[in-house]
Amino acid sequence: MAQQLHFEKHLLGGSNKPLKLAFILDPLASLKAWKDSSVAMMRAAENHGHDVFAIDCATLGWRRPEPGHAGGVFGEAVHLLVRPDDHDWYRESGRQTLPLKAFDAVIMRKDPPFDFEFLTATWLLERAEANGVRVFNRPRALREHSEKLAITEFDEFTPPSLVARNMPHIQHFIEEQRDVILKPLDGMGGSQVFRIHRNDPNRNVIVETLTHDGQRTVMAQQYLPEISQGDKRILLIGGKPVPYCLARIPKAGETRGNLVAGGTGIAQDLSARDREIAEKLGPILFKRGLMLVGIDVIGNCLTEINVTSPTCMVEIRQQTGFDAAGAFITAIEHACGVS
């Protein structure tokens, strides 16, 4: 496919050496292979000739170096043979606790919430990185890019927005904008996202509940009616935008386009504005160690920058033939110096 070859040419792809790749994940049994981008990446890695290992994030740990023990960051690594059957998608061919230094690259794909355990995992991965382990996305970059707050750096692209926990400030923003989306800073998949009209009879209780009576910071954004045409997920790989996005269109009666909230994903070419935003953010974020990013655009406005475990690779490939998972593995190969 011409688009694929053109994209991967920018990444200098083509591996000539098998790699040992460790994917840090939620428990394997929780992954839905028919739509999971992490599974797509593991399949692509195996198709590229690499050895694939899965590490449950809960098994990460660190040990002090001692005589007879190298120490460092470790995890329980499951060697996988990945299968095309979505209902029986892997075979386990070995399991042992290994230092992360045993792998050519470690790919962090743990889903939010970005809670204390996620934060601890980034600290551990940063210690591994200090000992020479290649980690994607870089743990410091994961910590420093809140998926909601990161848009504040690029406010020329955002809708009118407010970040606050002070309820009078939030109420004033609702009065001013009249129609607002209110969401927590640590959610995913559309969880706890509310649309509030100025005259909504539940307005006060929603603000009180989401802010925990003014004790939790939230984000408010002007409602964008263009959501009816989709909440567009644009993937950035190695600082370059994938040429197709997935427009997640809300189901009837919904304001959330998230697929887990019942939205329908329709792949489409990037618009001129999509590309403008992506080409501005891509190189900046890549330079900071963010190999894979999923930015969300509604209409002409940037609404989120997703860095923990961006998705939509499967849907884009099914509808366009563009293999974003394969392009990501090509980028990993280039980063590891084998392309």
N, C-alpha and C positions, 0 to 999 in steps of 0.2 A: 504494500500500500504506500503510495507516494507520500502521504502526510506522515506516516510512521517513519519512513526512511529519512525524510527531511528533518524530522524532530530528532531522531537518534543520531543523525550526523552531527548535530550541534553538541551532543553529549560524547562524541568520539567513541561510540559503542563497538562491541564485538569482543567477547572474552576469549582469551587463549589459555586460561588457567582456571581450574575449578576452585571455588572458594568454599570455606565453611562459614555459613551464615546462620546466626542465631536471632530468632524473632522473639522478642519479649512481649507476652500476650496475656490476655485473660485466659481462664481454663479452656482447653481445647473443646470440651463438650459444649461450651456456651457459644461457639462460633457457628454462624449460619453460612455454610459453604456456598450456597447458591447466590449469595449477594455480598459476601464479606471480602473487602479489599485486601485484608491481611492474607486470607487463603489464596486470593488471586496472585499476590506477590510470591507466596511460597510455591505455588504451581509454576509461576514464571521462572523463579530461581532454579527449580529442578529442571525445567525445560532448557535452561541455559547451561545445564551440566553441573550445578552446584549442589553441595550437601546442605540439607535443610534441617535445622534444629529448632525446637520450640522450648522456651523457658517461661514457665508460669511466673509472673512478676512477684507473686507471694513467696517464691523460693530464693529470691535474691538475698545475698548476705555478704559480709566482709569478715575476714580473719586476719589477725596480726601475723606478719611473717615470723617464723620461728625455725630453729634448726630442724631440718627434715620436712618442713612445710613452707611452701613458697608464699602462702598468704594471698591477700588481695580479695577482690570481689569475685563471687562465684554464684552459680545458680544450678538448679537441677535441669539438665538438658535432655530433651527427648529427641532422638534421631527419628525423622519422619520419612516415610515413603509416601509421597502425595499421589492421590488417585483422582481421576476425572469424575467419579461418581459423587454427586453432591450429598447423597444420603449416607455414604460410607467413604469419606474423602481422604482418609489417611490410614497407614499402618505404622505402628511403632516398632522400630527395629533396634532399639537400645535406649537405655536410660541411665545416666550417671551424673553426679555432681562434678561440674567442671569449672575451672577459672575462666572468666570471660576472655582472658588473654589467649585461650585456646582457639578463638574464632578470628577469622579475617575481618568480619564486621558484625556489629550488633545493631539490630533494627528495633527501636522502641515503638511498640504498637499497642501499649496498654490504653484502653478506653478511659475517658473521664468517669467519675468526677475527679477533679484535681484536688484531692484531699491530702491529709498528712501522709498517708501511705504512698501516694503518687509522688509527693514532694520528696519523701525519703528515698524512693527509687531513683529520682534524679540525682540526689546527693551521692548515692552509691555508684551510679553510672559515671558521674563526674570523677570519682576516684579511679574507676577503671580507665577512663579516658586519660587521666594523668599518668597512668602506667602504660600508655601506648595503644589502648583499645580504640578502634574506630567505632563511634556510636552515632547513629542517625535516627532521628534528629538529635542534634547535640543537646545534652541535658541542661546546660546553662540556658540555651536558647528556649527550651521548653518552659523553664521556670520564668523567664523574663518576658514571655509573650502570652499574656492572658488572652484567651480566644475572644473575649468580648472587648476588653480594654485596649488590645493592640491597635484597634482602628483609630484610636485617638492620635496616633502618630501621623496618620494620613487623613486629617480632617477635611482636606480639600475634596475628598471623594465621599464623605459620609453624609447621611441625612442629619437634620437637627437632632442632637442627642444630649443626654444628661446622664452623668454617673453620680449617684448620691445615695445616702441613707436618711438624710434629713427629710422628713415627710412634708413639711411645708414647701421645701424646694421642689419636691416631686409634684405636689399638688399644683404649684404655680406653673410648672412645665406643662401639665395636662391642660390647665386653663388656657395657656398660651397657644399650644399646638392643636387642641380640641380633640384630636384622635391619635392615640399613642399606643405603642407596643411597650410593655413592661416585662423585663425578664431578669432572672438571677444571673450572677456572673459565673457561676460554676455549673450550670446545667448543660445538657446535650440533648439532641434529638427532639427539640421543641418542648422539653419538660418545663412546666410552670411558666410558660409564656402566655401572657394575657394581652388582649386588645381592650383598651379602656377608652370609651367616649367621654367627652366632657360631662355629659348628663347621665352617665351610667349610674343607676341606683346602687350598684355594688362597688362603686369606685373607692370609697373610703376603706372598706374591708379588704379589698384586693391590695391596696397600698400597705395597709397595716400588716396583712398576712405575709406578703412577699418581703417586706423590710423587717419582719419580726418586731414590729412596733418601733421602727427606727434603729434597730440594732444590726441590720445587715444591709450592705451596699448593693444596689441594683442598677441596672441600666434602663433608661427610658429613651425611646426613639420615636420620631414622627412616623405614624403609620403611612406606608407606601402602597397606594392602590395597585401599583404595578405587580404586586405579589400575585395577582390573578393570572399573570403571564409566567409566573414561576420565580422561585428563590434559586438563583443560578449558582451551582457549585462549579468553580473554576479551579482546576488542579495546576499547581506549579511544581515542576520537577527539575531539579538542578537550576532553578532560577528562570526556567522557560515555561510559558503557558502551554498546556495541552491544547490542541486546536479546537477541541469540542468541550462544551460545558454540559452539565445536566441541569435542566430547568425543572425544579421540583414544584409541581402545581398543586395547590391545596384542593382537597376534596370539597364537595358542596357544603357550605355552612362553616367552613374552617378558615382561619387566617394563617395557619402554619403550613408550610410546604414540605416539612420534613417527611421523609419516606416512612419513618416509624410512626408518624402521626396520620398516616393514610394518604400522603401525597403521592402523586404520579410523576415519575421521572421521565422527561423527554429530552434526549440529547439533541444539541443544536450547535451550529457554528458560533464562535465568539463574535459578538458585535464589535464595532469600532470602539465603543466605550469600554466594553469588557476588556479588550486588548490593551487599551490605554492604561487602565487600572493595573492589569496583570503585569504589563511590561515595566511599570513604575515600581511595583512592590517586589517583583521576582528577584532581581539582582540584589536588592538591599537585604531581603530575608535570607537568600542563599549565602551571602557573604557572612552572615551571622551563624551559619551552620544548620539552616533549615532546608534540608534536601527535598522534603515533600511538604507542601502547604496546600490547604484547600480554602480559597477565599470565597465568600458568599456575597453575591451582588443581586439586589432587587432593583429593577429598572436601571437607573444610572448610578446607584448608590452602593457603596461598600458597607456591609453591615457586620461582618465577622471575618476573622482571620484564624482558621483552624490549623493547629500545628501538632496536636497530640496523635490522632489516628484518622486523618482525612479519608473519606470514603468516596463512593460513586464510580470506582474503576470498572466494576463488573457491568453496570448499566451502560456506561459509555462504550465499552467494547461490544456488548450485545447489539447495540443500535447503530454503531458506526464502523466497527471493525478495528478501531484504534486501540492498541494494547498498552494502556497506561501502566499496568503492572510490569509488563516487559520493559517499557521505557525506564521505569524506576530501577529495575535490576541493572539495566545498562548503565545508569548513572552511578549505582553502587560499584559496578565493575571499574568504571573510570576513576572513582574516588580511591579504589584499592590499587590502582595502577596496573590493572591486568587487561586494559583495552587499548 
